[in-house]
Amino acid sequence: MTVTEQLSTLGHILAHGDITTLFQPIVSLSERRILGYEALSRGPSNGPLHSPINLLATARHAGRLNELEMTCRETACRRYSQGALRGKLFLNASPETLLDATHKPGRTLELLHTYGISADNVVIELTEQAPADDLELLDKALHHYRSMGFSIALDDLGAGYSSLRLWSELRPDYVKIDRYFIDGIHLDPVKREFVESILKIARASRAHVIAEGIELHEELAVLAGMGIDLVQGYLLGRPLELPAQDIDEVLPPPEAQQAVLGEESGNLSGLLIRQPAMAAERPVAEILEAFRLQPALNSIAVLDVDARPVGILHRNLISDALLKPYATDLLARKPLSRLMCTDFLAVELDQSLQQVSRLLTRRARQRIEEDFVITQAGQYLGLGRVIDVLRLITELKIQQARHANPLTLLPGNVPIQQCLTRLLLQRRRAMVCYVDIDNFKPFNDLYGYAKGDEVLLCLAQCLNDRVDPQMDFVGHIGGDDFMLVLSGHDWEQRIADLHSAFALRSSAFYQPEHLAAGCFISTSRDGRKQRYALLSLSIGIVSVHPEHTDRLDAGRLAALASEAKRFAKQVNGPSFHLIDAGQPTQDAYNPSCSAFAL
């Protein structure tokens, strides 16, 4: 189609409003709800301007971009209203249209009034199709939108001309990470590092991060584990004229999320190298030729007739064998089974990185240059490299240390938030426990901060002793406040054991006369001398069932646990207070029904 024909088609589209609007959901993982929908415009389906890229390029060339965007905006508002969609409406706008002298202020607000849409339910999404040279004028235009109640989003962060500068100058409410950095993030540590940096800046600027372009379960699991709450992509819903409004139709089933509570395990997809294997009966000459033709090839797995691994051949072992006199002539026609190493590590694809790391460290003979075999249901899939395991484990340890409490080295508030988010995302049954030390401040005042730190380390050890690291979680909120997440049905026995263990171990910290009297005297908050009982634990517990997770988010869950702890502290001595997350608030907080002195 010639340029003239394209311009004529554009004129027809604008004259008749021949625009189709598709809506793609944006999902909150922690709240398990659809935050809203991005409105995506398309030209006539049977024409050359159906693609938004061609449509926008033609409008820009014709000097009618502002006119096109307003037509798209009107169609989006109308279809949003007709579809009775709930949640926020994300409307795209390019900087150049906002700076266009012909842009009519107030037109968007008129559209919203026409279709009964509240301004505080609309997000103006700034797309960076071209550089924004006049940031001061752009900021003024966006301030105009904000003054009317709109929120502002910055699209494609990390791509384009000046997105980081735009973020710094304009301070948007939402930032959308460019899909390039999401694609394959479970396989790329550099992309994960970039996203981590974005999250840090977002926390500082109080912006909400949206990860778009998610197409794989593995990508979603990694992003959720990093603490990203808002997500968008084909995995969660393709752009449709009538999009899904039920979260269960949008969010993948919990079993698709691989991370467990205590550790971001995922599976071994990020380590898998799709390397062809060889049958055990093949001659050694074939593997020699394979190593000769592929200098970077390190190992080859050897399979039986059922495609199950029975051995592995490492380049260095082949080299050692062939150094012997006449070895090449003698071995070339022998089967691979004569040379292969049968003492090899084979792991299933669904095992965690931590599990593989532990298996490797137990193998005294495993060398860093030797590969291991990855299988699925016993069938060969490919190889993994020891160096990659070490690198990813190091990254994970650095990440954990970054957010750890400096005294106890337990996960701090960021990992605690991520743990609660994963718990809800997986719809798992668990007991969320807020653990607090009774009379810790007066003890600290009397015995000193060094002794107080010893008590905190003692409690951290008691908590760690009560958990299964594969299923449970221990975190340190700060001071004498800890978070404990327990799976399994024996939680009550473990809580009782925790009380007993802490009472026994903490007895070593008192002066003999205080231990004998069962109390100590310290200064109260109002400056008076007061008698205090020996240290004990008050524990607030929230029972979470799968059916509760749809109406909870991580913040609400933590608040429930804190409230339960407050009731537990009303009981003298070691105690816990149990709240059922599914009960109405007034029933759940009744201390007479679930507070237990121990």
C-alpha positions as CSV (number, residue, x, y, z in Angstrom):
1,M,0.0,0.0,0.0
2,T,1.3,3.4,-0.9
3,V,1.7,6.3,1.5
4,T,-1.3,8.0,-0.1
5,E,-3.5,5.0,0.4
6,Q,-2.4,4.6,4.0
7,L,-3.3,8.3,4.7
8,S,-6.6,7.7,3.0
9,T,-7.3,4.7,5.2
10,L,-6.3,6.6,8.3
11,G,-8.7,9.4,7.4
12,H,-11.5,6.8,7.0
13,I,-10.7,5.3,10.4
14,L,-10.8,8.6,12.1
15,A,-13.9,9.8,10.4
16,H,-15.9,6.6,11.4
17,G,-14.2,5.8,14.7
18,D,-13.2,2.4,13.2
19,I,-11.1,1.4,16.2
20,T,-11.2,-1.9,18.1
21,T,-10.2,-1.8,21.8
22,L,-8.8,-4.9,23.5
23,F,-8.3,-5.2,27.2
24,Q,-5.5,-7.1,29.0
25,P,-5.7,-7.7,32.7
26,I,-3.1,-6.4,35.2
27,V,-3.1,-8.7,38.3
28,S,-2.1,-8.3,41.9
29,L,-0.5,-11.5,43.1
30,S,-0.6,-10.7,46.9
31,E,-4.3,-9.7,46.8
32,R,-5.3,-12.3,44.2
33,R,-7.4,-9.8,42.3
34,I,-7.4,-8.0,39.0
35,L,-6.1,-4.5,39.5
36,G,-7.3,-3.3,36.2
37,Y,-7.0,-3.5,32.4
38,E,-4.7,-1.9,29.8
39,A,-6.7,-0.6,26.8
40,L,-4.9,-1.6,23.6
41,S,-6.2,-0.2,20.3
42,R,-6.2,-1.8,16.9
43,G,-7.2,-0.7,13.4
44,P,-9.7,-2.6,11.1
45,S,-8.8,-6.3,11.3
46,N,-8.8,-6.7,7.5
47,G,-6.6,-3.7,6.8
48,P,-2.9,-2.7,6.7
49,L,-3.4,-0.4,9.7
50,H,-4.6,-3.1,12.0
51,S,-1.2,-3.2,13.7
52,P,-0.9,-0.5,16.4
53,I,2.7,0.2,15.2
54,N,1.6,0.9,11.6
55,L,-1.5,2.8,12.8
56,L,0.5,5.1,15.1
57,A,3.4,5.6,12.6
58,T,0.9,6.6,9.9
59,A,-0.9,9.0,12.2
60,R,2.4,10.5,13.3
61,H,3.5,11.0,9.7
62,A,0.2,12.7,8.9
63,G,0.4,15.0,11.9
64,R,-2.9,13.4,13.3
65,L,-1.5,11.5,16.2
66,N,-3.4,13.6,18.8
67,E,-6.6,13.0,16.9
68,L,-6.0,9.2,16.7
69,E,-5.2,9.0,20.4
70,M,-8.4,10.8,21.4
71,T,-10.4,8.5,19.1
72,C,-8.7,5.4,20.7
73,R,-9.4,6.9,24.2
74,E,-13.1,7.5,23.4
75,T,-13.5,3.9,22.1
76,A,-11.7,2.5,25.2
77,C,-13.9,4.4,27.7
78,R,-17.0,3.4,25.8
79,R,-16.1,-0.3,25.7
80,Y,-14.9,-0.3,29.3
81,S,-18.3,1.1,30.4
82,Q,-20.3,-1.2,28.2
83,G,-18.4,-4.3,29.4
84,A,-19.0,-3.2,33.0
85,L,-15.3,-3.9,33.7
86,R,-14.1,-3.5,37.3
87,G,-10.7,-2.0,38.4
88,K,-8.5,0.6,36.9
89,L,-8.4,1.6,33.2
90,F,-4.9,2.1,31.8
91,L,-5.1,4.5,28.8
92,N,-2.0,5.0,26.6
93,A,-0.7,8.4,25.8
94,S,2.5,9.5,24.0
95,P,4.5,12.5,25.3
96,E,4.2,14.3,22.0
97,T,0.4,14.4,22.1
98,L,0.4,15.8,25.6
99,L,2.8,18.5,24.4
100,D,0.8,19.2,21.2
101,A,-0.5,22.7,21.1
102,T,-3.8,21.4,19.6
103,H,-4.3,19.0,22.5
104,K,-7.6,20.0,24.2
105,P,-7.3,19.9,28.0
106,G,-10.3,18.4,29.8
107,R,-11.4,16.2,26.9
108,T,-10.5,13.0,28.7
109,L,-12.5,14.1,31.8
110,E,-15.5,14.8,29.6
111,L,-15.3,11.3,28.2
112,L,-15.2,9.8,31.7
113,H,-18.3,11.8,32.7
114,T,-20.1,10.6,29.6
115,Y,-19.4,7.0,30.3
116,G,-19.7,7.1,34.1
117,I,-16.0,6.3,34.9
118,S,-14.4,7.8,38.0
119,A,-11.1,9.8,37.3
120,D,-9.4,8.1,40.3
121,N,-10.0,4.8,38.5
122,V,-8.0,5.8,35.4
123,V,-4.3,5.6,34.8
124,I,-2.6,7.7,32.0
125,E,0.1,5.4,30.7
126,L,2.9,7.3,29.1
127,T,4.4,5.4,26.2
128,E,7.8,6.4,25.1
129,Q,7.5,6.3,21.3
130,A,9.7,9.4,20.9
131,P,11.9,11.5,23.1
132,A,10.3,14.0,25.4
133,D,12.5,17.1,24.9
134,D,10.5,19.5,27.1
135,L,10.3,17.7,30.5
136,E,9.1,20.9,32.3
137,L,6.1,21.2,29.9
138,L,5.4,17.5,30.1
139,D,5.5,17.6,33.9
140,K,3.0,20.5,33.7
141,A,0.7,18.5,31.5
142,L,0.8,15.5,33.8
143,H,0.2,17.7,36.8
144,H,-3.0,18.8,35.1
145,Y,-4.1,15.1,34.9
146,R,-3.1,14.5,38.5
147,S,-5.1,17.5,39.7
148,M,-8.2,15.9,38.2
149,G,-7.6,12.6,40.0
150,F,-5.8,10.5,37.4
151,S,-2.8,8.3,38.2
152,I,0.3,8.3,36.0
153,A,2.2,5.2,34.7
154,L,5.5,5.1,32.8
155,D,5.6,2.3,30.2
156,D,8.5,0.2,28.9
157,L,11.0,1.1,31.6
158,G,14.5,0.3,30.5
159,A,13.8,0.8,26.8
160,G,13.5,3.8,24.6
161,Y,15.1,7.2,24.9
162,S,15.1,8.5,28.5
163,S,12.9,6.4,30.7
164,L,15.0,6.6,33.8
165,R,15.2,10.4,33.5
166,L,11.4,10.5,33.0
167,W,11.0,8.4,36.1
168,S,13.2,10.7,38.1
169,E,11.6,13.9,36.8
170,L,7.9,12.9,36.6
171,R,7.6,10.6,39.6
172,P,4.9,8.3,38.2
173,D,2.6,6.2,40.3
174,Y,3.3,3.0,38.3
175,V,6.3,1.9,36.3
176,K,6.1,-0.9,33.8
177,I,9.3,-2.9,33.2
178,D,10.0,-3.4,29.5
179,R,9.2,-7.0,28.5
180,Y,12.7,-7.6,27.3
181,F,13.9,-7.8,30.9
182,I,11.0,-10.2,31.8
183,D,11.5,-12.6,28.9
184,G,13.5,-15.6,30.2
185,I,14.3,-13.9,33.5
186,H,14.4,-17.3,35.2
187,L,17.4,-18.1,33.0
188,D,19.3,-14.8,33.2
189,P,20.9,-13.4,36.4
190,V,21.6,-10.1,34.7
191,K,17.9,-9.5,34.1
192,R,17.2,-10.4,37.6
193,E,19.8,-7.9,38.8
194,F,18.2,-5.2,36.6
195,V,14.7,-5.9,38.0
196,E,16.1,-5.9,41.6
197,S,17.5,-2.4,40.9
198,I,14.2,-1.2,39.6
199,L,12.5,-2.5,42.8
200,K,14.9,-0.5,44.9
201,I,14.3,2.7,43.0
202,A,10.5,2.0,43.2
203,R,10.6,1.6,46.9
204,A,12.5,4.9,47.3
205,S,10.1,6.8,44.9
206,R,7.0,5.0,46.2
207,A,6.0,3.8,42.8
208,H,4.2,0.5,42.0
209,V,6.1,-1.8,39.6
210,I,4.3,-3.8,36.9
211,A,6.1,-6.6,35.1
212,E,4.6,-7.0,31.7
213,G,5.2,-9.6,28.9
214,I,5.0,-12.7,31.2
215,E,4.5,-15.8,29.2
216,L,5.9,-18.6,31.3
217,H,5.1,-20.1,34.7
218,E,8.8,-20.0,35.5
219,E,9.0,-16.2,34.8
220,L,6.0,-15.6,37.1
221,A,7.5,-17.7,39.9
222,V,10.8,-15.8,39.8
223,L,9.1,-12.4,39.8
224,A,6.7,-13.4,42.6
225,G,9.7,-14.6,44.6
226,M,11.5,-11.2,44.0
227,G,8.5,-9.4,45.5
228,I,6.9,-8.1,42.4
229,D,3.2,-7.9,43.0
230,L,1.6,-6.5,39.8
231,V,2.0,-8.6,36.7
232,Q,0.7,-8.6,33.1
233,G,1.2,-10.9,30.1
234,Y,-0.2,-13.7,27.9
235,L,0.2,-16.2,30.8
236,L,-2.4,-14.2,32.7
237,G,-4.6,-13.2,29.8
238,R,-4.4,-12.2,26.2
239,P,-5.8,-8.9,25.1
240,L,-9.6,-9.4,24.4
241,E,-12.6,-7.3,23.7
242,L,-14.4,-9.1,26.6
243,P,-11.6,-10.0,29.1
244,A,-12.0,-12.4,32.0
245,Q,-13.1,-10.7,35.3
246,D,-12.8,-13.7,37.6
247,I,-9.3,-14.0,39.1
248,D,-9.5,-17.8,39.0
249,E,-9.7,-17.5,35.2
250,V,-6.6,-15.3,35.1
251,L,-4.2,-16.3,37.8
252,P,-2.5,-19.7,37.1
253,P,-3.2,-22.5,39.6
254,P,-1.0,-22.3,42.8
255,E,0.8,-25.5,42.0
256,A,2.3,-23.7,39.0
257,Q,4.2,-21.5,41.4
258,Q,7.3,-23.5,42.3
259,A,8.7,-21.4,45.2
260,V,8.1,-22.9,48.6
261,L,7.7,-20.9,51.8
262,G,11.2,-21.0,53.2
263,E,13.4,-20.9,50.0
264,E,13.0,-19.7,46.5
265,S,13.4,-23.1,45.0
266,G,11.7,-23.1,41.5
267,N,13.0,-26.0,39.5
268,L,16.2,-26.6,37.4
269,S,14.9,-25.1,34.2
270,G,17.4,-22.3,34.5
271,L,20.3,-24.8,34.7
272,L,19.2,-27.2,31.9
273,I,21.6,-27.5,28.9
274,R,19.9,-29.4,26.1
275,Q,22.9,-31.4,25.1
276,P,22.4,-34.6,23.0
277,A,23.4,-37.8,24.6
278,M,24.8,-41.1,23.2
279,A,23.8,-44.7,23.5
280,A,26.0,-46.9,25.6
281,E,26.8,-49.3,22.7
282,R,28.1,-46.6,20.4
283,P,31.9,-46.8,19.7
284,V,34.4,-44.5,21.5
285,A,35.4,-43.1,18.1
286,E,32.1,-41.2,17.9
287,I,32.5,-39.4,21.1
288,L,36.1,-38.6,20.2
289,E,34.9,-37.0,17.0
290,A,32.2,-35.1,19.0
291,F,34.7,-33.6,21.4
292,R,37.0,-32.7,18.5
293,L,34.3,-30.9,16.5
294,Q,33.0,-29.0,19.6
295,P,35.8,-27.5,21.6
296,A,33.4,-26.0,24.2
297,L,31.7,-29.4,24.8
298,N,32.5,-30.5,28.4
299,S,30.5,-33.7,28.9
300,I,28.2,-36.2,27.2
301,A,25.7,-38.4,28.9
302,V,25.4,-42.1,28.1
303,L,22.0,-43.7,27.9
304,D,20.5,-47.2,27.9
305,V,17.9,-48.4,25.4
306,D,15.1,-46.8,27.5
307,A,16.8,-43.3,27.3
308,R,17.8,-43.5,30.9
309,P,21.2,-42.3,31.9
310,V,23.7,-45.0,32.9
311,G,26.9,-43.0,32.8
312,I,28.7,-39.8,31.7
313,L,31.9,-39.0,29.8
314,H,33.8,-35.9,30.7
315,R,36.4,-34.4,28.3
316,N,39.2,-34.5,30.9
317,L,38.6,-38.3,31.6
318,I,38.7,-39.0,27.8
319,S,42.0,-37.1,27.5
320,D,43.5,-39.0,30.4
321,A,42.5,-42.3,28.9
322,L,43.9,-41.5,25.5
323,L,47.3,-40.4,26.8
324,K,48.2,-44.1,27.3
325,P,50.3,-45.7,24.5
326,Y,48.2,-47.1,21.6
327,A,45.0,-46.1,23.5
328,T,43.3,-44.5,20.5
329,D,43.7,-47.6,18.3
330,L,42.7,-49.9,21.1
331,L,39.6,-48.0,22.3
332,A,38.2,-46.4,19.1
333,R,36.0,-49.4,18.4
334,K,35.1,-50.2,22.0
335,P,31.6,-49.3,23.3
336,L,31.2,-46.1,25.3
337,S,30.3,-48.2,28.3
338,R,34.0,-49.2,28.6
339,L,35.1,-45.6,29.3
340,M,32.1,-43.9,30.8
341,C,32.0,-42.9,34.5
342,T,29.2,-44.6,36.3
343,D,29.7,-42.5,39.5
344,F,27.7,-39.5,38.4
345,L,25.0,-37.3,39.8
346,A,21.5,-37.4,38.3
347,V,18.8,-35.1,39.5
348,E,15.1,-34.6,38.6
349,L,14.0,-31.4,36.9
350,D,11.6,-30.5,39.7
351,Q,14.3,-30.5,42.4
352,S,15.3,-27.2,43.9
353,L,18.6,-25.4,43.4
354,Q,19.2,-25.8,47.1
355,Q,18.7,-29.5,47.0
356,V,21.1,-29.9,44.1
357,S,23.6,-27.8,45.9
358,R,23.4,-30.0,49.0
359,L,23.8,-33.2,46.8
360,L,26.9,-31.7,45.1
361,T,28.5,-30.7,48.4
362,R,28.1,-34.3,49.7
363,R,30.0,-35.7,46.7
364,A,33.6,-35.5,47.6
365,R,34.7,-36.6,44.1
366,Q,32.5,-34.0,42.2
367,R,34.8,-31.5,40.5
368,I,33.8,-28.1,39.4
369,E,34.5,-28.8,35.7
370,E,32.3,-32.0,35.7
371,D,28.7,-31.8,34.7
372,F,25.7,-33.5,36.2
373,V,22.6,-35.1,34.5
374,I,19.1,-33.7,34.6
375,T,16.2,-36.0,34.2
376,Q,12.4,-36.0,34.1
377,A,10.6,-39.1,35.3
378,G,13.9,-40.8,35.0
379,Q,14.3,-39.9,31.3
380,Y,17.3,-37.9,30.1
381,L,16.6,-34.2,29.5
382,G,20.1,-32.6,29.5
383,L,23.0,-31.6,31.5
384,G,23.7,-29.0,34.3
385,R,27.0,-27.3,35.2
386,V,28.4,-27.3,38.7
387,I,29.7,-23.7,38.2
388,D,26.2,-22.5,37.4
389,V,24.9,-24.0,40.6
390,L,27.6,-22.3,42.6
391,R,27.0,-19.0,40.9
392,L,23.2,-19.1,41.4
393,I,23.6,-20.2,45.1
394,T,26.1,-17.3,45.6
395,E,23.6,-14.8,44.1
396,L,20.8,-16.2,46.4
397,K,23.0,-16.0,49.5
398,I,23.9,-12.4,48.6
399,Q,20.2,-11.6,48.1
400,Q,19.4,-13.2,51.5
401,A,22.2,-11.4,53.3
402,R,21.1,-8.1,51.8
403,H,17.7,-8.4,53.6
404,A,18.8,-10.3,56.7
405,N,18.7,-9.0,60.3
406,P,22.3,-8.0,61.2
407,L,22.1,-9.7,64.6
408,T,20.3,-13.0,64.1
409,L,21.0,-13.2,60.3
410,L,17.4,-14.3,59.9
411,P,15.4,-13.0,56.9
412,G,14.1,-9.5,57.5
413,N,11.0,-7.6,56.5
414,V,11.4,-7.9,52.7
415,P,11.7,-11.7,52.7
416,I,8.9,-12.0,55.3
417,Q,6.7,-10.0,52.9
418,Q,7.7,-12.2,50.0
419,C,7.1,-15.4,52.1
420,L,3.5,-14.3,53.0
421,T,2.9,-13.3,49.4
422,R,4.0,-16.8,48.1
423,L,1.9,-18.5,50.8
424,L,-1.2,-16.8,49.5
425,L,-0.3,-17.2,45.9
426,Q,0.1,-21.0,46.4
427,R,-3.1,-21.1,48.5
428,R,-1.4,-23.3,51.1
429,R,-2.6,-24.2,54.5
430,A,-0.3,-22.7,57.1
431,M,0.0,-21.2,60.6
432,V,1.4,-17.7,60.6
433,C,2.9,-16.9,64.0
434,Y,3.9,-13.6,65.4
435,V,6.4,-14.3,68.3
436,D,7.1,-11.7,71.0
437,I,9.2,-11.9,74.2
438,D,7.4,-10.8,77.3
439,N,9.2,-8.3,79.6
440,F,12.1,-8.0,77.2
441,K,12.5,-4.2,77.6
442,P,12.8,-4.2,81.4
443,F,15.2,-7.2,81.1
444,N,17.3,-5.2,78.6
445,D,17.3,-2.2,80.9
446,L,18.5,-4.2,83.9
447,Y,20.9,-6.6,82.3
448,G,22.2,-4.5,79.4
449,Y,22.0,-4.7,75.6
450,A,24.7,-7.3,75.2
451,K,22.7,-9.7,77.4
452,G,19.5,-8.7,75.5
453,D,21.2,-9.6,72.2
454,E,22.1,-13.0,73.6
455,V,18.4,-13.6,74.4
456,L,17.4,-12.7,70.9
457,L,20.0,-15.1,69.5
458,C,18.7,-17.8,71.9
459,L,15.2,-17.3,70.6
460,A,16.4,-17.4,67.0
461,Q,18.0,-20.7,67.6
462,C,14.9,-22.1,69.4
463,L,12.8,-21.1,66.3
464,N,15.2,-22.6,63.8
465,D,15.1,-25.9,65.8
466,R,11.4,-26.1,65.4
467,V,11.1,-25.7,61.6
468,D,11.5,-27.9,58.5
469,P,13.6,-25.6,56.2
470,Q,11.9,-27.2,53.2
471,M,8.4,-26.3,54.3
472,D,8.5,-23.6,57.0
473,F,9.9,-20.2,57.5
474,V,11.5,-18.1,60.3
475,G,12.0,-14.3,60.0
476,H,13.1,-11.5,62.3
477,I,10.8,-8.5,62.1
478,G,13.0,-6.4,64.4
479,G,13.8,-6.1,68.1
480,D,12.2,-9.0,70.0
481,D,9.5,-9.6,67.3
482,F,9.8,-12.7,65.0
483,M,7.7,-14.3,62.3
484,L,7.2,-18.0,62.1
485,V,5.3,-19.8,59.4
486,L,4.5,-23.5,60.0
487,S,3.1,-26.1,57.7
488,G,1.8,-29.5,58.9
489,H,-0.7,-30.6,61.5
490,D,1.7,-30.8,64.4
491,W,2.0,-27.0,64.9
492,E,0.5,-27.0,68.4
493,Q,3.1,-29.5,69.7
494,R,5.9,-27.5,68.0
495,I,4.6,-24.3,69.7
496,A,4.5,-26.0,73.1
497,D,8.1,-27.3,72.5
498,L,9.1,-23.7,71.6
499,H,7.8,-22.4,74.9
500,S,9.6,-25.1,76.8
501,A,12.9,-24.8,75.0
502,F,13.0,-21.0,75.4
503,A,12.2,-21.1,79.1
504,L,15.0,-23.7,79.6
505,R,17.7,-21.9,77.5
506,S,16.9,-18.4,78.8
507,S,17.3,-19.5,82.4
508,A,21.1,-19.2,81.8
509,F,20.8,-15.4,81.4
510,Y,19.5,-14.5,84.9
511,Q,21.3,-13.8,88.1
512,P,20.9,-16.7,90.6
513,E,18.6,-14.7,92.9
514,H,16.3,-13.6,90.1
515,L,16.1,-17.2,88.8
516,A,15.3,-18.5,92.3
517,A,12.6,-15.8,92.9
518,G,11.1,-16.3,89.5
519,C,11.1,-12.6,88.8
520,F,13.4,-9.5,88.6
521,I,13.0,-5.8,89.5
522,S,13.6,-3.2,86.9
523,T,12.5,0.4,86.0
524,S,9.1,0.8,84.3
525,R,8.3,3.2,81.5
526,D,7.1,5.8,84.1
527,G,10.4,5.6,86.0
528,R,9.2,3.5,88.9
529,K,10.8,0.2,90.2
530,Q,8.5,-2.7,89.3
531,R,8.6,-6.5,89.7
532,Y,8.6,-8.4,86.4
533,A,8.1,-12.1,85.6
534,L,10.9,-14.0,83.9
535,L,11.1,-13.9,80.1
536,S,8.4,-15.9,78.3
537,L,6.8,-15.9,74.8
538,S,3.5,-14.5,73.6
539,I,2.6,-15.9,70.2
540,G,-0.2,-14.6,67.9
541,I,-1.2,-17.3,65.4
542,V,-3.4,-17.0,62.3
543,S,-4.7,-20.2,60.8
544,V,-4.7,-19.8,57.0
545,H,-6.7,-22.2,54.8
546,P,-6.7,-22.3,50.9
547,E,-10.3,-20.8,50.8
548,H,-9.1,-17.8,52.9
549,T,-6.3,-16.7,50.5
550,D,-8.6,-15.0,48.0
551,R,-9.6,-12.3,50.5
552,L,-6.2,-11.7,52.1
553,D,-3.0,-10.0,51.1
554,A,0.4,-10.1,52.8
555,G,-0.2,-6.8,54.7
556,R,-3.5,-8.0,56.0
557,L,-2.1,-11.3,57.0
558,A,0.7,-9.7,59.0
559,A,-1.7,-7.3,60.7
560,L,-3.9,-10.3,61.8
561,A,-0.9,-12.0,63.3
562,S,0.1,-8.8,65.1
563,E,-3.4,-8.4,66.5
564,A,-3.5,-12.1,67.7
565,K,-0.1,-11.4,69.4
566,R,-1.7,-8.4,71.2
567,F,-4.4,-10.7,72.7
568,A,-1.8,-13.3,73.6
569,K,0.1,-10.7,75.6
570,Q,-2.9,-10.1,77.8
571,V,-2.3,-13.5,79.3
572,N,0.4,-13.8,82.0
573,G,3.3,-16.1,81.2
574,P,3.8,-18.2,78.0
575,S,0.7,-18.1,75.9
576,F,-0.6,-18.1,72.3
577,H,-3.8,-16.7,70.8
578,L,-5.3,-18.4,67.7
579,I,-7.2,-16.5,65.0
580,D,-9.0,-18.2,62.1
581,A,-8.4,-16.1,59.0
582,G,-11.8,-17.1,57.7
583,Q,-13.7,-15.8,60.8
584,P,-15.3,-12.4,60.9
585,T,-13.1,-9.8,62.7
586,Q,-15.3,-9.5,65.8
587,D,-15.2,-13.3,66.4
588,A,-11.6,-13.8,65.5
589,Y,-10.4,-11.2,68.0
590,N,-12.4,-12.6,71.0
591,P,-9.6,-13.5,73.5
592,S,-11.8,-15.7,75.5
593,C,-12.2,-18.3,72.8
594,S,-8.6,-18.9,71.7
595,A,-6.0,-17.6,74.2
596,F,-4.1,-20.3,75.9
597,A,-1.7,-20.0,78.9
598,L,0.9,-22.7,78.8
